[in-house]
Amino acid sequence: MPELSTLLLLLAVLLIIGAFAGVVGGLLGVGGGIVLVPAFFYTFTHLGLGGAQVMQVCVATSMATIVITSLRSVSAHHKKGAVDWTVLKGWGPTLAIAAAVGTFVASRVPSSALQAVFGILAGLAGLWMAFGRDQWRLGQAMPAQPTRSALAGGVGFFSAMMGIGGGTFGVPLMTLYGMPIHRAVATASGFGVVIAVPSVIGFLFLPVAEPPPWTVGAVNLPAFLVVIGTTLLTTPLGVRLAHSMNPKPLKRAFAVFLTLVALNMLRKVLGW
């Protein structure tokens, strides 16, 4: 069992992480996972609480929080009439199945492989949001089958491996098909629920070697509870910011967060 001072420091850091992730989750429709995974990773490793499967614990714990925060976020967006329920219902089944497969793969690869996947994919998404053009389109409307299933499968699979809610890929993808950014953010918050539930179920049954204290399967309960408590308070603030900003600053904010997170994670993989 870690010393009391270490546990108190962990608690303080988790409170800060949760508050920040709640704002980001509501603002960007990513369920906070894009912030939580690397934040958990650096917190656990720097406090000497990370074993060989620390990245699995970070991904699983992030997913557990996304179940709750995305429900709150999608509810808040729905009250503003911003969620496209037709898209969410059409993509939902494939997202859930692909997330379950992604969780299975994530539970069996080395922690360093998950770090690399997270860094590379988050970096690519951030670069697209930073340098992409509003007029770029893959189509004028959301795609029909079989393209829809292929895209939903990719979003669900890689989101589960990264511990994110689907907004990282879902928001740029939906904007490429002509959906306004605010509507894409709102709908992507619903992706988080669909992706996170099967992922968490799978991770709860994953045995982890040398996990942080009070970890069930791969889900760390203290991190989950503290982050949930703070994000429930701060997510509505992020939602209000999302609806008060115009699309360009929102897009820039999304790009900055993704790029910074990706660079930090890749730096760690390379041992810098």
C-alpha positions, 0 to 999 in steps of 0.5 A, a space after each residue: 500500500 502506498 504511503 499516505 502522502 502519496 495517496 493524498 497527492 494522488 487525490 489532489 491531482 485527480 481532482 484537478 484532472 477531473 475538473 479539467 476533463 469535464 470542461 474539455 468533454 463538454 466543450 469538445 464532445 470527447 467525453 474527456 478521454 483525450 485528456 484522462 488517458 495521458 493524465 492518468 498515465 503520467 500520474 500513475 507512473 510518476 507516483 510509482 503506481 504503474 505496473 507493466 499494464 498501466 496503459 490498460 488501467 488508464 484506458 479502462 478507467 477513462 472508459 468507465 468515466 466516459 459512461 457517466 460524463 457522456 450521458 450527462 453531456 449528451 443530455 445537455 446537448 439534447 436540451 439544446 436540440 443539437 444531437 442528431 439522433 438519426 445518425 446516433 441510432 444508425 451508427 450505434 450497433 456497429 460502434 458497440 460491436 467494434 468497441 468490444 473487439 477493440 477492448 479485446 485487442 487492447 487487453 492483449 497488447 503491450 502497454 507501450 503499443 497502446 501508448 503508440 496507438 494513442 499518440 499516432 492517432 490522436 496526432 493525426 486527428 489533431 493535425 487534420 483539425 488544425 490544417 483541414 479546410 471547412 470546404 473539404 468534403 467526403 460527401 454532402 450527407 452522412 454515408 449509407 451502407 456499407 460505408 457507414 458500417 466501415 466508418 463506424 467500425 473504425 471509430 469504435 475499434 480505435 476509440 476503445 483502444 485509446 480509451 476515448 469516447 469517439 469524438 476524436 474521430 467522430 467530430 472530424 468525420 461528421 464535419 467531412 460529411 457536411 454536419 455543422 461542428 456544434 451538431 457533430 460535437 453534440 452527436 459525438 457525445 452520444 458515441 461515447 456512451 455506446 463505445 464506453 459501455 461494452 469496453 468497460 464490461 470487458 475491462 472489468 474482467 481483465 486481470 492486471 499485474 501490479 495495478 494501482 491500489 483499489 483496482 477492479 479488473 483494469 478499472 481504478 476505482 479511486 480515479 473513477 470516483 474522484 474524476 466522476 465527482 468533479 466532471 459532473 460539476 464541470 461538464 455543463 460549463 464545457 457545454 455552455 462554452 461549446 454553444 457560445 463559441 463560433 466554429 473556428 475557435 472550437 475547431 482550433 481548441 480541439 486541434 490544440 488539445 489533440 496535438 499536445 496530448 499526442 506529442 506528450 504520449 509519443 515522447 513517453 514511448 520514445 523515452 524522451 
